[in-house]
Amino acid sequence: MTIPKLKIISWITQIVAVVIMGQTLFFKFSAHPESVQLFSELGMEPKGRLLIGALELVACILLLIPSSIVYGALLGACLMAGAVIGHITELGWEGPRGELGMLAIVTLICCGITIVIRHRELPLLKAIHSDTPTERGRRKR
C-alpha cells in the first residue's frame, strides 16, 4: 500500500478513536449515574473517573495534532487496554456494559492500527529506521 493510502487509513482510525473516546467524556465529567456506578465498582470513584476522563481528553487532542498523533494513539491504546481489562475482570459484558466494552475494543484496535502505521514517528524507532547510515564506532588498536 502506498504512503498516502496509509495516511488516509491512519486518519480514519484516529477520527474513529477520537469520536468514541470523546463521546464518553461528557458522561465522565458530568458524573452521569452510569459512569459513577462503573467507576464505583472498580473502586476508582471519583478521582479515577476524572483522571481517566482527563487522560482520554489528552489522547483525543494528541490524536488530532499531526506532530503528536503516535503519542495520542499510544495513550489511547493504554487507556483502552485498561478498560478492556476492567470489563474482563470486574464489570462484565452484559447489557450496556457489553456495548461499552466493545467500543473500548474498537478504540484499542483503531489506536493499534494508528501506531503500526505511524511507528516510525517515535523517536527511538525513528533513529533505528533512519535513511542515513551511521558509522559504527570501533576501538582503535
N, C-alpha and C positions, 0 to 999 in steps of 0.2 A: 504494500500500500504506500502511496506517496505521502510525503510530509504534509501537504495541505489537507489531505483527507484525514490524516491522523489528528491534526489540529482541530478540524471540524468535529470529529468524534469526541475529542477531549472537551471542547466547549459544550457539546450536548450533555455529556456526563456531568460536567461541572454545574450546568444550569439545573439539571435534574436534582443533584445533591443539594444545591442552594435552595431550591423550591421546597424540597422535603424538610430539610433542617429549618428553613425559615418559617414554615407554617407552624412548626411546633413551638417556636419562640413565644408567641402570644400566650399559649397555654402555660408555659413555664413561668413567664414573668408576671402574668396576671393571677397567679395562684389558682388556676382552674381546679375545681374539686378532683377531677380525674387525675390530673398531674400531681396534685398533693398526695392523693391516695397511692399512686405508683411509687413516688419517692419515699413515702412513709413506710411502705412495705420493704423498701430497700434500706431503710434506716438512714436516709440521706436528706430528710426534710428538715428545714427549709434551705439550709446552706448548700447542700448538694444540688438541689434543683436549680438554684440561682447560679451556682458555679458552672454547672453543665450548660445551662442556657447561655451564659456569657461566653463560654468556650465555643459553643455552636455558632453564636453570632460572630465571633472572631473567625472561625473557619469559613463561614459564608462570605465574609468580607475578603479574606485572603483568596478564596476561590475566584473572586471576580477581578482581582488586581493581577494583570499579566505577569508582573515580576515575582509574585508570591503564590502562584497557583499550586505548585507542588507542595508547598508548606501547608496550605489550606486543605489539600487532599490528604496529607499525612495526618493532620489534626482531626479532620472529619472521619478518616478511617479508624483512628484510635477511639474516638468517641463512639462510633457506631459499633465497633467490636465490643466495647463495654456494654452498650445497650443490648446487643445480641446475647452476651454472657448473662446479663441481668434477666433476660427472658428465659434463657435455658435453666438458670439456677433458682430463681425466685418467683418471677412474675407469671410464667407460663405463656401459653399461646391461645387460650380460649377467648372467643368473642372479640371485642375491640382490641384487646391486647395482642391478639394474633395479627391484626392489621398493623398495629404499631411495630411489632416485631418484624413483619415483612417489609415495612418501609425502612426500618433500620438495615435490613439485609440489602435492599435495593441501593440505599445510600452507600453502604460499605462497598458494594460492587462498583458503583459509579466512581467512588474515590479511588478504589484499587485500579480501575482502568485508567483514570487520570494519572496516577502515579506511574503506571507502566509506560504510558505514552510519554510522559514528561520527566522520566527518571534522570535524564542527563542534565537537568537543570539543578539538581542537588550538587552542592559544592564538591563533596568527596567524589561523586561519580563523574562530575564534570572534569576533574583533574585526571581521573583514570581514563576517560574516553576522549581526552583532548586530541585534536588533529595533529598537533605538532609533537614530534617525538622528543623525548627528553634524554639527556645524556645521563648514563648511569655512572655514578662515582665509583672509581676503583682505587684501591690503595696503591700508592706508589711504592715500589720496592727499592 
